[in-house]
Amino acid sequence: MLNRKKLENHQVLLYIAVLAAAFGFGLMAPDLADKIGGSITLIIAILMYSMFTQIPFMSLKNAFNNRRYLAAVLLTNYIAVPVVVWLLSRFLPDHPPLLLGFFLVLLTPCIDYVIVFTALGRGNEKLVLMSTPILFMTQMILLPVYLWLFLGDSAAGIVQSGPFLEAFFGLIVIPLGIAIAVQLWARKSSAGERLINLSAWLPVPFMALTLFVVVASQIGKVSTFADEIIKVIPLYIAFMVIMPVISRFIAKRMGLDTGAGRALVFSGSTRNSLVVLPLALALPGDASTLVAAVIVTQTIVELSGELLYIRLVPKLVK
């Protein structure tokens, strides 16, 4: 019998199957695939709501209980990762849309399926869960700062404030507000608690649906940018090789125990593609297609890498 834990534990295989189906559907029925692309806004909004309901915003103070881990996760994600990402970006051509997609996806730490991967990799998933509210809020604050530092005025030529802000409020702020309201309701009502439990079933199927719709609707256009997309794949692989080593070093220097050290490796290496994807889709013209393709490519590389992580991280951090 299917239960939520089993669904979450097998989500990587589900996503790989969905991606294969999306490639085939998008190439064989491009007109139909383009039509279903119009539903992506609603699908992502539901996905974001379901993800946000699982982040323990009401227990934010608990995130500060393990201050050593919190310091390590902030140091890893907002000092070490930006340095690595900037160095890797030196191997890319000076093409702002390509760099924007690369920076958007790699500068934002994951706040959703990283919890499941940490548990599968025998890390302390509770530490990851408790740190998610802080990681979400800090990445929303720091992402514009890093984009300005790394891209400067070239980002302004791509990002139009109107559509960008509309996507941010419609696909992030509003779902976040609804999720927090539901969490507050759940503290006072059994009906609210049931809604939270029901919402917990949504992230995996809606992420699968998001991947299917985005890839199927965009794959026909992506061939135009194949040369650019191929250039980011080795750098994504390099990121997934470099960050566990750096995270392990930081974990040792900070005196983290084995479970916390493994959690830090997963947090530092797993990225937040689904939160930044709506921002990419809000960009004008061809820039939207290229930036979204760069982000989805990272997701594909990352999901493959996570299958190795859950086997190798326990050996790396003992």
URHU-V867307 format. One line per field, one symbol per residue. phi: phi as a letter, one per 30 degrees, with the letter a starting at -180 (. if undefined). psi: psi as a letter, one per 40 degrees, with the letter a starting at -180 (. if undefined). burial: + if it has 9 or more other C-alpha atoms within 8 Angstrom, else -. A space follows every 10 residues. Layout:
BEGIN
phi: ???
psi: ???
burial: ???
END
This chain:
BEGIN
phi: .dbddddddc dddddddddd ddedddddbd ddddddddcd ddddddeded dddcddddce dddcdcdddd dddddddccd dedddddddd ccddbedddd dddedddcdd bbdedddddd dhcddddddd dddddddddd ddeddddddd cidddddcdc eedddddddd cbddeddddd dddddddcbd dddddddddd ddeddddedd eddddddcdd ddedceddde ddeddddded dddddddddd ddddiddddd ddddddddcc ccddddeedd ddddhdeddd dddddddddd dddddddded ccdeddcc
psi: hhidddddde dddddddddd ddddddddgd dddddedeed dddddddddd dddehgdefd dddedgdddd dddddddedd ddddddddee eiighddddd dddddeehii eceddddddd efigdddddd eddddddddd dddddddddd dbedddedhh dcdddddddd eddddddddd ddddddeehd ddddddddde eddddddddd dddddddedd ddddeddddd ddddddddde dddddddddd dddefiiddd dddddddeeh ifdddedddd eeiiaddddd dddddddddd ddddddddde ddddddh.
burial: ------+++- ++-+++-++- +++++++--+ --++-++--+ +-++++++++ +++-++---+ --+-----++ -+++++++++ ++-+++-++- -+---+++++ ++++++++++ +--+++++++ +++++-++++ ++++++--+- --+--+++-- ++--+--+++ --++--++++ ++++++-+++ -++++++--- -+++++--++ ++++-+++++ ++++++++++ -+--+---+- +++-+++-++ --++-+++-+ ++-+-+-+++ ++++++++++ +++-++++++ ++++--++++ ++++++++++ +++++++-++ +-++--+-
END
